[in-house]
Amino acid sequence: MHIIPIASGKGGVGKSLIAANLSIALAQAGKRVILADVDLGGSNLHMLLGLRSIKKGIGTYLSNQKLSFKDLLIKTKYKGLDFIPGDAEIPGTANLSHTQKNKLIKNLTSLDTEYLIIDLAAGTNFNVIDFFLISSRGIIVTMPTLTATLNAYLFIKNALFRILYSLIEKNSPVLAYLDELKKKGDGLQKIYLPQLLDNIKALDKKVYTSYRKKAEHFHPRLILNLLENQKDTTIAERLRRSVKEYLGIDIEHLGVMYRDEMQDIALNSRLPLLVYKPQSILSGAIYRIADKLTQYVEDEEQLLDISSFDESFQVAELEAEIDFSERLRYIEELMHSNSLSMGDLVDIIRSQHIEIEKLKKENQLLKTKLAKAVREGFKL
């Protein structure tokens, strides 16, 4: 079974839409797929599949010991795709206990399917990260804004720290060292990870070696969503360089998806985008990503050829260029056929102007933070 957790450092980046449509694309390719809504406390994935009145889900299962986990499986109208609903509006489901979390992970990883897609909650709390770490190659969805890419970086950083802490024994000198850093308030936040690992190596070589072995196989995959123009793709490369330099791991680029109002129209129609408009540029991007997922080697723990990561970023840039050209051609066709009014064109330009102004403000915020960091003498 290929387990694919899908996470995001912040909400509003299209994570659930990608999870739902990617599951359908894999099912259409003849794969057996289970899509699980583990965005507990905010489960709404069933709406993207056009399902109504969910009476039981993970929340019901956790609160009812008599219920079997397999009873949660719902056969969707899409051949090959089964669905596990989330909290079913059971209060408090988001605050899983350690026992509940382990029970849920055990049940999820015991399912009989080829692909398990797990839609996680946004953010970086321990429960979300632990579900993400079920696989060494989960997907992180982000968008080309300062806050979204920063949160994607912090998600990866928190995941690495979670791996590190899982290897430390209670009375280890490493734990005492990390606790001392915590007492400094922002000690762990501003620590330079390679330097931290050198210090850990001096304290406990066994912990250091175990961490290196785990981190060697941890290669999150990136989807850059809600692009406005082709230049936005450079943000993915900058994120990759930061992750490589400051966290010591490599990430892979699965692809890009442009912003498209078709997403909202499909959602309001309670239809997945692939069903509402399968020939759209956005649907094409999802199919491309699904094709890439089916091409990966069976053993996800196998040491990967890092050169393939370089190629993935080059391919993503080429795909972004093709999609952007197709997007412009589509708008031109609408104008020539009078399907796109002058008012529609004004709305498109206005929305792009708003996004540009937003990016300018975020750019200014980044410059301010960088200047402050330089003054304080911290390494970012």
Steps between C-alpha positions, in 0.01 A plus 500: 500500500624847409414741781480864395427749780418848368573793729548877494664742739196727481140482385355637179757352261269243337624191682163324525408576139827338390448198728149435364580546132832316519318201652251500213779528242680198648174302507434590137848361423379162626645520851319397818488814713378592847470868587496573875391832650729546801447877515337436837313796642439642153401205283329604177662277239170320438362822349769496231387147408135603486407293808232622740386426856797301627375312806819328612869559459828493687350705782219247542748212495718653772200564724330163440703191587246268339547651156744327262739724307410325175137602558606857425587421137261659252498395137490813288344528155852503356613147418796389708469778759383444859471777758546522877320807645653712774358614831128478404457815715602320821633774737859471621617262228788729403661452842604137462665323789823307442308172518232617254762623255691172504175305464401708199843469336494122549156474337591726208820312421317164516251587225493288185562736210766608252496869591400662828459877468481675838367856509648660813412815690694817424773600744787338683364345820645166611201292390510637145875445472477146638242408235719663236798292612314175432666536159850620415367678191187689596376797298513861621271744321589867499442814294731779378460742792747577776284365782410176318857413397635593844243271662591219258864540606404499869288189449802311363718634782248389765476157338878459526496604865221249560720227349789613719296500822363152425856363518598658831474303825366666815831531684709581195738798520356605163157548659651711777679708235180557298303582817760762583454654155123502555541699820655778296161563342589518133811283527368215284324736260819678398742210531701408191420130456841385363669661801244341733576157352874551547434575868277192530769285340743606772244414770357173364632351176230230500219758486687692232553189284137387537374845406722515192370163387137608541554839338676335207171339399280802572428678173171696507343582166377846407196623308493873426135603466312820413766648273420828325783503248798301384748697713338359815684172437826655627356490851514120498871506416568750779311279744703201388830682552398609850396147596826359362728758661337545841330163556733267310243310294378510141142538382340402171270713284184321384361789300317831484136601479377842390227692676167433330151613598386163365594357841236706678237429233563126526484514881171688498367238258611225744702340222873424493688714251599195292132422453376856457758594235744215422654691205595807704864604553458432871371147439794439268740600777336253742522218245871576450564476873305173520713359215818591687376325815433178311853498360681482834687190611316251720737532795456853636779445751756437225773762482409728212715650230524866606556606137135410438402784734687749282312370200164528679548877548604545135195304382268701726630827352441370148147387592430843651611667176277274290198547729546879507509514120188282487331725753567811287378320188179402680432862603565617143254244367235617744552862392480421128186291549342779707464253790720729708354846544695817567369484856642149542836619370497792743425258785796280398736798489362634830550165677856476367568857616380411851732199504794712384436754776477218752834358385659847523388532863629154585829579327535814712423297813772250406752781448415638845546158663830442320632838608402426860664156489822649366501760776451233764778290349291184451543253216176434310 
